[in-house]
Amino acid sequence: MAGNFMAVFGLITLLTLSLLVVFFIQGLLVRRAAFQVVRIFRENQSLCSQWPKRVEELGLQSLGFIDRMFKPRDYKPYALQALISAGTVRVRDDGRVCLLEDKEA
């Protein structure tokens, strides 16, 4: 009886740790993508004091369903949404986005 309990407890612990590792790695990938997004903004000079650009012009749009099936996951659209939520990237009324100079990451 105690052997069964230990086996189930070990399995649950293993699954929990696996899930935590997956979330940790995903967070690291989104963080790396955020630095790449900031670099893309700077390379394209899409600063708010200069020329804001559309997400499509910067290459940060989400992939379509079919493209997502056959290409590796791109975390840049998720990182862009996180930067918008954090206030580092501003979305203008016409849909163009720009990097705020005073809140750069």
Jmol script that loads the backbone (N, CA, C; Angstrom):
load data "model"
ATOM      1  N   MET A   1       0.826  -1.194   0.000  1.00  0.00           N
ATOM      2  CA  MET A   1       0.000   0.000   0.000  1.00  0.00           C
ATOM      3  C   MET A   1       0.867   1.253   0.000  1.00  0.00           C
ATOM      4  N   ALA A   2       1.884   1.262   0.869  1.00  0.00           N
ATOM      5  CA  ALA A   2       2.767   2.430   0.937  1.00  0.00           C
ATOM      6  C   ALA A   2       3.585   2.559  -0.336  1.00  0.00           C
ATOM      7  N   GLY A   3       3.902   1.430  -0.986  1.00  0.00           N
ATOM      8  CA  GLY A   3       4.657   1.465  -2.244  1.00  0.00           C
ATOM      9  C   GLY A   3       3.860   2.125  -3.354  1.00  0.00           C
ATOM     10  N   ASN A   4       2.545   1.838  -3.421  1.00  0.00           N
ATOM     11  CA  ASN A   4       1.683   2.468  -4.407  1.00  0.00           C
ATOM     12  C   ASN A   4       1.597   3.966  -4.183  1.00  0.00           C
ATOM     13  N   PHE A   5       1.457   4.350  -2.938  1.00  0.00           N
ATOM     14  CA  PHE A   5       1.369   5.773  -2.605  1.00  0.00           C
ATOM     15  C   PHE A   5       2.640   6.501  -3.027  1.00  0.00           C
ATOM     16  N   MET A   6       3.793   5.913  -2.757  1.00  0.00           N
ATOM     17  CA  MET A   6       5.061   6.538  -3.109  1.00  0.00           C
ATOM     18  C   MET A   6       5.222   6.643  -4.625  1.00  0.00           C
ATOM     19  N   ALA A   7       4.766   5.628  -5.347  1.00  0.00           N
ATOM     20  CA  ALA A   7       4.856   5.655  -6.806  1.00  0.00           C
ATOM     21  C   ALA A   7       3.979   6.763  -7.372  1.00  0.00           C
ATOM     22  N   VAL A   8       2.756   6.892  -6.878  1.00  0.00           N
ATOM     23  CA  VAL A   8       1.846   7.940  -7.342  1.00  0.00           C
ATOM     24  C   VAL A   8       2.383   9.316  -6.958  1.00  0.00           C
ATOM     25  N   PHE A   9       2.882   9.445  -5.738  1.00  0.00           N
ATOM     26  CA  PHE A   9       3.445  10.713  -5.286  1.00  0.00           C
ATOM     27  C   PHE A   9       4.660  11.095  -6.139  1.00  0.00           C
ATOM     28  N   GLY A  10       5.500  10.130  -6.462  1.00  0.00           N
ATOM     29  CA  GLY A  10       6.667  10.388  -7.308  1.00  0.00           C
ATOM     30  C   GLY A  10       6.271  10.820  -8.701  1.00  0.00           C
ATOM     31  N   LEU A  11       5.235  10.193  -9.249  1.00  0.00           N
ATOM     32  CA  LEU A  11       4.743  10.551 -10.584  1.00  0.00           C
ATOM     33  C   LEU A  11       4.167  11.957 -10.598  1.00  0.00           C
ATOM     34  N   ILE A  12       3.370  12.291  -9.603  1.00  0.00           N
ATOM     35  CA  ILE A  12       2.781  13.630  -9.517  1.00  0.00           C
ATOM     36  C   ILE A  12       3.885  14.673  -9.354  1.00  0.00           C
ATOM     37  N   THR A  13       4.878  14.389  -8.544  1.00  0.00           N
ATOM     38  CA  THR A  13       5.993  15.315  -8.355  1.00  0.00           C
ATOM     39  C   THR A  13       6.757  15.508  -9.659  1.00  0.00           C
ATOM     40  N   LEU A  14       7.002  14.438 -10.390  1.00  0.00           N
ATOM     41  CA  LEU A  14       7.707  14.513 -11.666  1.00  0.00           C
ATOM     42  C   LEU A  14       6.926  15.347 -12.679  1.00  0.00           C
ATOM     43  N   LEU A  15       5.628  15.131 -12.776  1.00  0.00           N
ATOM     44  CA  LEU A  15       4.792  15.902 -13.698  1.00  0.00           C
ATOM     45  C   LEU A  15       4.765  17.385 -13.320  1.00  0.00           C
ATOM     46  N   THR A  16       4.675  17.675 -12.032  1.00  0.00           N
ATOM     47  CA  THR A  16       4.660  19.062 -11.567  1.00  0.00           C
ATOM     48  C   THR A  16       5.975  19.760 -11.896  1.00  0.00           C
ATOM     49  N   LEU A  17       7.087  19.093 -11.631  1.00  0.00           N
ATOM     50  CA  LEU A  17       8.386  19.679 -11.945  1.00  0.00           C
ATOM     51  C   LEU A  17       8.570  19.873 -13.444  1.00  0.00           C
ATOM     52  N   SER A  18       8.082  18.943 -14.240  1.00  0.00           N
ATOM     53  CA  SER A  18       8.160  19.072 -15.700  1.00  0.00           C
ATOM     54  C   SER A  18       7.384  20.284 -16.176  1.00  0.00           C
ATOM     55  N   LEU A  19       6.207  20.472 -15.621  1.00  0.00           N
ATOM     56  CA  LEU A  19       5.385  21.616 -15.995  1.00  0.00           C
ATOM     57  C   LEU A  19       6.052  22.932 -15.604  1.00  0.00           C
ATOM     58  N   LEU A  20       6.650  22.984 -14.435  1.00  0.00           N
ATOM     59  CA  LEU A  20       7.360  24.186 -14.001  1.00  0.00           C
ATOM     60  C   LEU A  20       8.551  24.488 -14.903  1.00  0.00           C
ATOM     61  N   VAL A  21       9.262  23.477 -15.328  1.00  0.00           N
ATOM     62  CA  VAL A  21      10.396  23.675 -16.234  1.00  0.00           C
ATOM     63  C   VAL A  21       9.918  24.216 -17.574  1.00  0.00           C
ATOM     64  N   VAL A  22       8.811  23.692 -18.076  1.00  0.00           N
ATOM     65  CA  VAL A  22       8.264  24.173 -19.348  1.00  0.00           C
ATOM     66  C   VAL A  22       7.885  25.655 -19.240  1.00  0.00           C
ATOM     67  N   PHE A  23       7.216  26.044 -18.160  1.00  0.00           N
ATOM     68  CA  PHE A  23       6.845  27.452 -17.985  1.00  0.00           C
ATOM     69  C   PHE A  23       8.067  28.340 -17.829  1.00  0.00           C
ATOM     70  N   PHE A  24       9.092  27.864 -17.144  1.00  0.00           N
ATOM     71  CA  PHE A  24      10.316  28.628 -16.969  1.00  0.00           C
ATOM     72  C   PHE A  24      11.016  28.854 -18.305  1.00  0.00           C
ATOM     73  N   ILE A  25      11.112  27.805 -19.118  1.00  0.00           N
ATOM     74  CA  ILE A  25      11.750  27.925 -20.432  1.00  0.00           C
ATOM     75  C   ILE A  25      10.948  28.846 -21.333  1.00  0.00           C
ATOM     76  N   GLN A  26       9.622  28.748 -21.288  1.00  0.00           N
ATOM     77  CA  GLN A  26       8.775  29.621 -22.100  1.00  0.00           C
ATOM     78  C   GLN A  26       8.973  31.077 -21.693  1.00  0.00           C
ATOM     79  N   GLY A  27       9.082  31.351 -20.406  1.00  0.00           N
ATOM     80  CA  GLY A  27       9.332  32.710 -19.940  1.00  0.00           C
ATOM     81  C   GLY A  27      10.670  33.239 -20.438  1.00  0.00           C
ATOM     82  N   LEU A  28      11.684  32.387 -20.431  1.00  0.00           N
ATOM     83  CA  LEU A  28      12.991  32.799 -20.955  1.00  0.00           C
ATOM     84  C   LEU A  28      12.925  33.114 -22.444  1.00  0.00           C
ATOM     85  N   LEU A  29      12.175  32.320 -23.186  1.00  0.00           N
ATOM     86  CA  LEU A  29      12.052  32.562 -24.623  1.00  0.00           C
ATOM     87  C   LEU A  29      11.297  33.855 -24.921  1.00  0.00           C
ATOM     88  N   VAL A  30      10.270  34.162 -24.129  1.00  0.00           N
ATOM     89  CA  VAL A  30       9.543  35.425 -24.317  1.00  0.00           C
ATOM     90  C   VAL A  30      10.435  36.602 -23.946  1.00  0.00           C
ATOM     91  N   ARG A  31      11.228  36.448 -22.900  1.00  0.00           N
ATOM     92  CA  ARG A  31      12.149  37.524 -22.502  1.00  0.00           C
ATOM     93  C   ARG A  31      13.182  37.778 -23.599  1.00  0.00           C
ATOM     94  N   ARG A  32      13.744  36.712 -24.167  1.00  0.00           N
ATOM     95  CA  ARG A  32      14.701  36.867 -25.259  1.00  0.00           C
ATOM     96  C   ARG A  32      14.039  37.539 -26.469  1.00  0.00           C
ATOM     97  N   ALA A  33      12.802  37.149 -26.748  1.00  0.00           N
ATOM     98  CA  ALA A  33      12.078  37.739 -27.874  1.00  0.00           C
ATOM     99  C   ALA A  33      11.800  39.221 -27.626  1.00  0.00           C
ATOM    100  N   ALA A  34      11.599  39.624 -26.369  1.00  0.00           N
ATOM    101  CA  ALA A  34      11.362  41.039 -26.062  1.00  0.00           C
ATOM    102  C   ALA A  34      12.593  41.861 -26.413  1.00  0.00           C
ATOM    103  N   PHE A  35      13.779  41.352 -26.124  1.00  0.00           N
ATOM    104  CA  PHE A  35      14.999  42.066 -26.504  1.00  0.00           C
ATOM    105  C   PHE A  35      15.134  42.137 -28.021  1.00  0.00           C
ATOM    106  N   GLN A  36      14.727  41.076 -28.712  1.00  0.00           N
ATOM    107  CA  GLN A  36      14.765  41.088 -30.175  1.00  0.00           C
ATOM    108  C   GLN A  36      13.779  42.099 -30.747  1.00  0.00           C
ATOM    109  N   VAL A  37      12.611  42.216 -30.131  1.00  0.00           N
ATOM    110  CA  VAL A  37      11.605  43.182 -30.590  1.00  0.00           C
ATOM    111  C   VAL A  37      12.126  44.613 -30.414  1.00  0.00           C
ATOM    112  N   VAL A  38      12.745  44.902 -29.275  1.00  0.00           N
ATOM    113  CA  VAL A  38      13.310  46.237 -29.050  1.00  0.00           C
ATOM    114  C   VAL A  38      14.394  46.515 -30.084  1.00  0.00           C
ATOM    115  N   ARG A  39      15.217  45.515 -30.394  1.00  0.00           N
ATOM    116  CA  ARG A  39      16.272  45.686 -31.397  1.00  0.00           C
ATOM    117  C   ARG A  39      15.658  45.963 -32.772  1.00  0.00           C
ATOM    118  N   ILE A  40      14.576  45.280 -33.118  1.00  0.00           N
ATOM    119  CA  ILE A  40      13.893  45.507 -34.397  1.00  0.00           C
ATOM    120  C   ILE A  40      13.362  46.931 -34.469  1.00  0.00           C
ATOM    121  N   PHE A  41      12.778  47.420 -33.366  1.00  0.00           N
ATOM    122  CA  PHE A  41      12.286  48.798 -33.339  1.00  0.00           C
ATOM    123  C   PHE A  41      13.429  49.778 -33.571  1.00  0.00           C
ATOM    124  N   ARG A  42      14.550  49.556 -32.905  1.00  0.00           N
ATOM    125  CA  ARG A  42      15.690  50.469 -33.045  1.00  0.00           C
ATOM    126  C   ARG A  42      16.283  50.417 -34.448  1.00  0.00           C
ATOM    127  N   GLU A  43      16.420  49.214 -35.019  1.00  0.00           N
ATOM    128  CA  GLU A  43      16.980  49.083 -36.368  1.00  0.00           C
ATOM    129  C   GLU A  43      16.106  49.763 -37.405  1.00  0.00           C
ATOM    130  N   ASN A  44      14.809  49.699 -37.227  1.00  0.00           N
ATOM    131  CA  ASN A  44      13.880  50.315 -38.177  1.00  0.00           C
ATOM    132  C   ASN A  44      13.540  51.754 -37.808  1.00  0.00           C
ATOM    133  N   GLN A  45      14.174  52.275 -36.785  1.00  0.00           N
ATOM    134  CA  GLN A  45      13.966  53.645 -36.307  1.00  0.00           C
ATOM    135  C   GLN A  45      12.490  53.933 -36.063  1.00  0.00           C
ATOM    136  N   SER A  46      11.804  52.978 -35.480  1.00  0.00           N
ATOM    137  CA  SER A  46      10.388  53.140 -35.169  1.00  0.00           C
ATOM    138  C   SER A  46      10.240  53.663 -33.744  1.00  0.00           C
ATOM    139  N   LEU A  47      10.843  54.803 -33.503  1.00  0.00           N
ATOM    140  CA  LEU A  47      10.734  55.471 -32.212  1.00  0.00           C
ATOM    141  C   LEU A  47       9.591  56.472 -32.288  1.00  0.00           C
ATOM    142  N   CYS A  48       9.010  56.794 -31.157  1.00  0.00           N
ATOM    143  CA  CYS A  48       7.847  57.690 -31.170  1.00  0.00           C
ATOM    144  C   CYS A  48       8.214  59.095 -31.635  1.00  0.00           C
ATOM    145  N   SER A  49       9.464  59.503 -31.446  1.00  0.00           N
ATOM    146  CA  SER A  49       9.857  60.834 -31.889  1.00  0.00           C
ATOM    147  C   SER A  49      10.221  60.845 -33.375  1.00  0.00           C
ATOM    148  N   GLN A  50      10.324  59.661 -33.994  1.00  0.00           N
ATOM    149  CA  GLN A  50      10.709  59.594 -35.401  1.00  0.00           C
ATOM    150  C   GLN A  50       9.566  59.049 -36.242  1.00  0.00           C
ATOM    151  N   TRP A  51       9.670  57.804 -36.698  1.00  0.00           N
ATOM    152  CA  TRP A  51       8.687  57.248 -37.618  1.00  0.00           C
ATOM    153  C   TRP A  51       8.044  55.992 -37.071  1.00  0.00           C
ATOM    154  N   PRO A  52       6.862  56.086 -36.502  1.00  0.00           N
ATOM    155  CA  PRO A  52       6.162  54.861 -36.096  1.00  0.00           C
ATOM    156  C   PRO A  52       5.785  54.049 -37.339  1.00  0.00           C
ATOM    157  N   LYS A  53       5.776  52.737 -37.195  1.00  0.00           N
ATOM    158  CA  LYS A  53       5.493  51.855 -38.333  1.00  0.00           C
ATOM    159  C   LYS A  53       4.437  50.837 -37.945  1.00  0.00           C
ATOM    160  N   ARG A  54       3.891  50.203 -38.968  1.00  0.00           N
ATOM    161  CA  ARG A  54       2.911  49.151 -38.752  1.00  0.00           C
ATOM    162  C   ARG A  54       3.619  47.869 -38.312  1.00  0.00           C
ATOM    163  N   VAL A  55       2.883  47.020 -37.617  1.00  0.00           N
ATOM    164  CA  VAL A  55       3.434  45.754 -37.132  1.00  0.00           C
ATOM    165  C   VAL A  55       3.904  44.907 -38.321  1.00  0.00           C
ATOM    166  N   GLU A  56       3.177  44.941 -39.414  1.00  0.00           N
ATOM    167  CA  GLU A  56       3.544  44.176 -40.606  1.00  0.00           C
ATOM    168  C   GLU A  56       4.859  44.671 -41.195  1.00  0.00           C
ATOM    169  N   GLU A  57       5.096  45.978 -41.169  1.00  0.00           N
ATOM    170  CA  GLU A  57       6.343  46.532 -41.698  1.00  0.00           C
ATOM    171  C   GLU A  57       7.540  46.065 -40.880  1.00  0.00           C
ATOM    172  N   LEU A  58       7.329  45.867 -39.583  1.00  0.00           N
ATOM    173  CA  LEU A  58       8.405  45.426 -38.700  1.00  0.00           C
ATOM    174  C   LEU A  58       8.575  43.912 -38.700  1.00  0.00           C
ATOM    175  N   GLY A  59       7.628  43.176 -39.285  1.00  0.00           N
ATOM    176  CA  GLY A  59       7.698  41.724 -39.328  1.00  0.00           C
ATOM    177  C   GLY A  59       7.332  41.072 -38.007  1.00  0.00           C
ATOM    178  N   LEU A  60       6.486  41.717 -37.221  1.00  0.00           N
ATOM    179  CA  LEU A  60       6.126  41.202 -35.898  1.00  0.00           C
ATOM    180  C   LEU A  60       4.700  40.670 -35.821  1.00  0.00           C
ATOM    181  N   GLN A  61       4.044  40.476 -36.960  1.00  0.00           N
ATOM    182  CA  GLN A  61       2.677  39.987 -36.951  1.00  0.00           C
ATOM    183  C   GLN A  61       2.654  38.503 -36.618  1.00  0.00           C
ATOM    184  N   SER A  62       1.529  38.051 -36.115  1.00  0.00           N
ATOM    185  CA  SER A  62       1.359  36.633 -35.786  1.00  0.00           C
ATOM    186  C   SER A  62       1.275  35.823 -37.070  1.00  0.00           C
ATOM    187  N   LEU A  63       1.753  34.600 -37.004  1.00  0.00           N
ATOM    188  CA  LEU A  63       1.672  33.711 -38.156  1.00  0.00           C
ATOM    189  C   LEU A  63       0.265  33.155 -38.280  1.00  0.00           C
ATOM    190  N   GLY A  64      -0.104  32.773 -39.473  1.00  0.00           N
ATOM    191  CA  GLY A  64      -1.395  32.153 -39.696  1.00  0.00           C
ATOM    192  C   GLY A  64      -1.410  30.723 -39.175  1.00  0.00           C
ATOM    193  N   PHE A  65      -2.569  30.122 -39.194  1.00  0.00           N
ATOM    194  CA  PHE A  65      -2.735  28.769 -38.648  1.00  0.00           C
ATOM    195  C   PHE A  65      -1.847  27.761 -39.368  1.00  0.00           C
ATOM    196  N   ILE A  66      -1.842  27.795 -40.689  1.00  0.00           N
ATOM    197  CA  ILE A  66      -1.059  26.835 -41.472  1.00  0.00           C
ATOM    198  C   ILE A  66       0.434  27.050 -41.243  1.00  0.00           C
ATOM    199  N   ASP A  67       0.867  28.318 -41.210  1.00  0.00           N
ATOM    200  CA  ASP A  67       2.283  28.609 -40.974  1.00  0.00           C
ATOM    201  C   ASP A  67       2.730  28.131 -39.594  1.00  0.00           C
ATOM    202  N   ARG A  68       1.857  28.283 -38.600  1.00  0.00           N
ATOM    203  CA  ARG A  68       2.203  27.843 -37.245  1.00  0.00           C
ATOM    204  C   ARG A  68       2.366  26.335 -37.155  1.00  0.00           C
ATOM    205  N   MET A  69       1.699  25.604 -38.042  1.00  0.00           N
ATOM    206  CA  MET A  69       1.806  24.153 -38.009  1.00  0.00           C
ATOM    207  C   MET A  69       3.177  23.675 -38.477  1.00  0.00           C
ATOM    208  N   PHE A  70       3.785  24.415 -39.398  1.00  0.00           N
ATOM    209  CA  PHE A  70       5.003  23.923 -40.027  1.00  0.00           C
ATOM    210  C   PHE A  70       6.257  24.711 -39.662  1.00  0.00           C
ATOM    211  N   LYS A  71       6.142  25.765 -38.896  1.00  0.00           N
ATOM    212  CA  LYS A  71       7.297  26.559 -38.488  1.00  0.00           C
ATOM    213  C   LYS A  71       7.441  26.511 -36.972  1.00  0.00           C
ATOM    214  N   PRO A  72       8.662  26.721 -36.481  1.00  0.00           N
ATOM    215  CA  PRO A  72       8.820  26.767 -35.021  1.00  0.00           C
ATOM    216  C   PRO A  72       8.088  27.967 -34.437  1.00  0.00           C
ATOM    217  N   ARG A  73       7.752  27.884 -33.175  1.00  0.00           N
ATOM    218  CA  ARG A  73       6.993  28.938 -32.506  1.00  0.00           C
ATOM    219  C   ARG A  73       7.786  30.238 -32.482  1.00  0.00           C
ATOM    220  N   ASP A  74       7.121  31.336 -32.843  1.00  0.00           N
ATOM    221  CA  ASP A  74       7.736  32.659 -32.827  1.00  0.00           C
ATOM    222  C   ASP A  74       7.161  33.413 -31.629  1.00  0.00           C
ATOM    223  N   TYR A  75       8.022  33.776 -30.691  1.00  0.00           N
ATOM    224  CA  TYR A  75       7.577  34.440 -29.474  1.00  0.00           C
ATOM    225  C   TYR A  75       7.548  35.965 -29.605  1.00  0.00           C
ATOM    226  N   LYS A  76       7.953  36.503 -30.756  1.00  0.00           N
ATOM    227  CA  LYS A  76       7.994  37.963 -30.896  1.00  0.00           C
ATOM    228  C   LYS A  76       6.615  38.624 -30.808  1.00  0.00           C
ATOM    229  N   PRO A  77       5.557  38.060 -31.400  1.00  0.00           N
ATOM    230  CA  PRO A  77       4.238  38.683 -31.213  1.00  0.00           C
ATOM    231  C   PRO A  77       3.786  38.701 -29.750  1.00  0.00           C
ATOM    232  N   TYR A  78       4.114  37.640 -28.992  1.00  0.00           N
ATOM    233  CA  TYR A  78       3.775  37.607 -27.567  1.00  0.00           C
ATOM    234  C   TYR A  78       4.585  38.650 -26.807  1.00  0.00           C
ATOM    235  N   ALA A  79       5.858  38.775 -27.177  1.00  0.00           N
ATOM    236  CA  ALA A  79       6.717  39.759 -26.518  1.00  0.00           C
ATOM    237  C   ALA A  79       6.248  41.172 -26.848  1.00  0.00           C
ATOM    238  N   LEU A  80       5.784  41.400 -28.087  1.00  0.00           N
ATOM    239  CA  LEU A  80       5.262  42.716 -28.451  1.00  0.00           C
ATOM    240  C   LEU A  80       4.044  43.065 -27.604  1.00  0.00           C
ATOM    241  N   GLN A  81       3.149  42.108 -27.408  1.00  0.00           N
ATOM    242  CA  GLN A  81       1.973  42.361 -26.563  1.00  0.00           C
ATOM    243  C   GLN A  81       2.376  42.648 -25.123  1.00  0.00           C
ATOM    244  N   ALA A  82       3.400  41.952 -24.632  1.00  0.00           N
ATOM    245  CA  ALA A  82       3.876  42.209 -23.274  1.00  0.00           C
ATOM    246  C   ALA A  82       4.483  43.605 -23.163  1.00  0.00           C
ATOM    247  N   LEU A  83       5.216  44.038 -24.191  1.00  0.00           N
ATOM    248  CA  LEU A  83       5.805  45.381 -24.179  1.00  0.00           C
ATOM    249  C   LEU A  83       4.734  46.464 -24.282  1.00  0.00           C
ATOM    250  N   ILE A  84       3.677  46.184 -25.020  1.00  0.00           N
ATOM    251  CA  ILE A  84       2.552  47.129 -25.099  1.00  0.00           C
ATOM    252  C   ILE A  84       1.880  47.228 -23.740  1.00  0.00           C
ATOM    253  N   SER A  85       1.663  46.094 -23.089  1.00  0.00           N
ATOM    254  CA  SER A  85       1.033  46.091 -21.762  1.00  0.00           C
ATOM    255  C   SER A  85       1.899  46.809 -20.730  1.00  0.00           C
ATOM    256  N   ALA A  86       3.212  46.675 -20.860  1.00  0.00           N
ATOM    257  CA  ALA A  86       4.131  47.312 -19.916  1.00  0.00           C
ATOM    258  C   ALA A  86       4.291  48.804 -20.188  1.00  0.00           C
ATOM    259  N   GLY A  87       3.822  49.276 -21.326  1.00  0.00           N
ATOM    260  CA  GLY A  87       3.930  50.696 -21.653  1.00  0.00           C
ATOM    261  C   GLY A  87       5.236  51.065 -22.326  1.00  0.00           C
ATOM    262  N   THR A  88       6.018  50.088 -22.741  1.00  0.00           N
ATOM    263  CA  THR A  88       7.280  50.361 -23.428  1.00  0.00           C
ATOM    264  C   THR A  88       7.036  50.657 -24.897  1.00  0.00           C
ATOM    265  N   VAL A  89       6.003  50.052 -25.463  1.00  0.00           N
ATOM    266  CA  VAL A  89       5.624  50.263 -26.857  1.00  0.00           C
ATOM    267  C   VAL A  89       4.246  50.909 -26.869  1.00  0.00           C
ATOM    268  N   ARG A  90       4.092  51.920 -27.694  1.00  0.00           N
ATOM    269  CA  ARG A  90       2.814  52.629 -27.805  1.00  0.00           C
ATOM    270  C   ARG A  90       2.152  52.279 -29.132  1.00  0.00           C
ATOM    271  N   VAL A  91       0.843  52.063 -29.092  1.00  0.00           N
ATOM    272  CA  VAL A  91       0.048  51.829 -30.296  1.00  0.00           C
ATOM    273  C   VAL A  91      -0.700  53.119 -30.584  1.00  0.00           C
ATOM    274  N   ARG A  92      -0.488  53.659 -31.758  1.00  0.00           N
ATOM    275  CA  ARG A  92      -1.161  54.905 -32.135  1.00  0.00           C
ATOM    276  C   ARG A  92      -2.571  54.620 -32.629  1.00  0.00           C
ATOM    277  N   ASP A  93      -3.348  55.685 -32.807  1.00  0.00           N
ATOM    278  CA  ASP A  93      -4.740  55.532 -33.251  1.00  0.00           C
ATOM    279  C   ASP A  93      -4.849  54.898 -34.634  1.00  0.00           C
ATOM    280  N   ASP A  94      -3.852  55.146 -35.497  1.00  0.00           N
ATOM    281  CA  ASP A  94      -3.898  54.605 -36.854  1.00  0.00           C
ATOM    282  C   ASP A  94      -3.315  53.191 -36.938  1.00  0.00           C
ATOM    283  N   GLY A  95      -2.978  52.587 -35.804  1.00  0.00           N
ATOM    284  CA  GLY A  95      -2.490  51.221 -35.777  1.00  0.00           C
ATOM    285  C   GLY A  95      -0.978  51.083 -35.844  1.00  0.00           C
ATOM    286  N   ARG A  96      -0.269  52.183 -36.007  1.00  0.00           N
ATOM    287  CA  ARG A  96       1.191  52.111 -36.046  1.00  0.00           C
ATOM    288  C   ARG A  96       1.724  51.997 -34.619  1.00  0.00           C
ATOM    289  N   VAL A  97       2.870  51.364 -34.484  1.00  0.00           N
ATOM    290  CA  VAL A  97       3.491  51.158 -33.177  1.00  0.00           C
ATOM    291  C   VAL A  97       4.852  51.844 -33.144  1.00  0.00           C
ATOM    292  N   CYS A  98       5.237  52.271 -31.928  1.00  0.00           N
ATOM    293  CA  CYS A  98       6.533  52.905 -31.776  1.00  0.00           C
ATOM    294  C   CYS A  98       7.071  52.627 -30.379  1.00  0.00           C
ATOM    295  N   LEU A  99       8.386  52.664 -30.282  1.00  0.00           N
ATOM    296  CA  LEU A  99       9.077  52.422 -29.025  1.00  0.00           C
ATOM    297  C   LEU A  99       9.240  53.743 -28.301  1.00  0.00           C
ATOM    298  N   LEU A 100       8.813  53.777 -27.052  1.00  0.00           N
ATOM    299  CA  LEU A 100       8.988  54.987 -26.256  1.00  0.00           C
ATOM    300  C   LEU A 100      10.446  55.082 -25.799  1.00  0.00           C
ATOM    301  N   GLU A 101      11.070  56.212 -26.062  1.00  0.00           N
ATOM    302  CA  GLU A 101      12.489  56.361 -25.744  1.00  0.00           C
ATOM    303  C   GLU A 101      12.747  56.363 -24.238  1.00  0.00           C
ATOM    304  N   ASP A 102      11.872  56.950 -23.461  1.00  0.00           N
ATOM    305  CA  ASP A 102      12.126  57.073 -22.024  1.00  0.00           C
ATOM    306  C   ASP A 102      11.868  55.778 -21.259  1.00  0.00           C
ATOM    307  N   LYS A 103      11.227  54.763 -21.887  1.00  0.00           N
ATOM    308  CA  LYS A 103      10.930  53.505 -21.190  1.00  0.00           C
ATOM    309  C   LYS A 103      11.570  52.327 -21.903  1.00  0.00           C
ATOM    310  N   GLU A 104      12.650  52.543 -22.642  1.00  0.00           N
ATOM    311  CA  GLU A 104      13.282  51.465 -23.390  1.00  0.00           C
ATOM    312  C   GLU A 104      13.794  50.393 -22.457  1.00  0.00           C
ATOM    313  N   ALA A 105      13.670  49.146 -22.887  1.00  0.00           N
ATOM    314  CA  ALA A 105      14.119  48.004 -22.071  1.00  0.00           C
ATOM    315  C   ALA A 105      15.611  47.777 -22.215  1.00  0.00           C
TER     316      ALA A 105
END
end "model"
wireframe off; spacefill off
backbone 0.3
color backbone group
